[in-house]
Amino acid sequence: MFEFSDAQIAQFVGQYFWPLTRVTAFLLAAPIFGSQVITARVRLVLGVMVTFLITPFLPAPPAFSGISLTTLLITLQQVLIGVTLAFIFQVVFQVFVLAGQYIAMKMGLGFASMNDPANGVTVTIISQFYLLTTTLLFVSVNGHLIILQILIDSFTIMPIGKKGFSGIDFYQIANLGSWMFASALTIALPVLTALLVVNISFGVMSRAAPQINIFAVGFPITLIFGLLLMWLGFGAFLPAFHEYVNQGFIFGQELLK
């Protein structure tokens, strides 16, 4: 019959509990893994599997002292690290969602919204199209494995209970907001510029022939032109995807280093 002392049990709990906390917090908020399509039970099982696979290769964690203030602070630190790393890659995905919002509002499709099953919010149909395309491309280039590798590397660079993100790191993460808006505008700018020219031409037409109902004529033509411009400019979507996803990977790795 096996007998375990209190020290052995505490060591086992500390060795697996804190890595599990960081891993599950990351899977809860990370793109693809944090989708509402994936149930909480599946995420928990995946987190336990990843934790048991990587724990033998991690640095030794601090001694588990039971329910105490130190244990609580270390647990909160692991949750914060996992959520922060996941947030970085969520921002990368939201670049393409925001670009779709820009284009949809300019085309007049801002009212054509649908529920996003991944995030549980309502977005325009073009944003949903861009998000699905981005997700498929991300999985095809093994991006989900790369973000898991970055998470695993974080245990070596930021050992449990010894190091976390600094104030400068959080300032850099906050600056991702301006990067997200600028990148989304860069993706949508060709279509926005072309639609602006189309709207200017309708303005000239309305001045030349005021009897024409410009709203009845202009809306379907703007919609057709917008879809045509999206189709013509879709060839530039893949280079933009590679550029911004690589920038997200590089930012995550540099933040850890």
Number of C-alpha atoms within 10 A of each C-alpha: 2 3 6 7 8 9 12 11 12 14 18 13 15 21 23 17 16 24 28 23 22 28 26 27 24 27 23 22 21 23 24 20 21 21 19 14 12 14 11 16 9 11 19 17 12 15 22 18 12 17 22 14 10 13 17 11 11 15 14 13 18 16 15 19 14 12 8 9 10 13 18 11 12 19 19 15 21 26 20 18 23 24 20 20 24 24 17 20 19 17 18 24 22 19 27 31 23 24 23 26 23 22 26 24 15 20 22 14 17 17 11 12 15 14 13 18 13 17 15 11 9 13 20 23 21 26 25 22 14 20 21 16 15 21 16 13 15 20 12 10 11 11 18 16 12 13 21 17 11 15 22 20 16 22 22 13 14 17 18 24 17 11 13 18 14 9 9 10 14 13 10 12 18 12 11 17 13 10 15 20 15 13 19 23 19 14 22 21 15 15 21 21 12 14 20 15 11 16 17 12 12 18 13 11 13 15 10 10 10 10 8 12 10 14 11 9 11 16 15 13 16 19 17 13 17 23 17 13 16 18 10 11 14 11 10 11 16 12 11 16 20 14 11 19 19 14 13 20 18 11 17 21 16 10 17 18 10
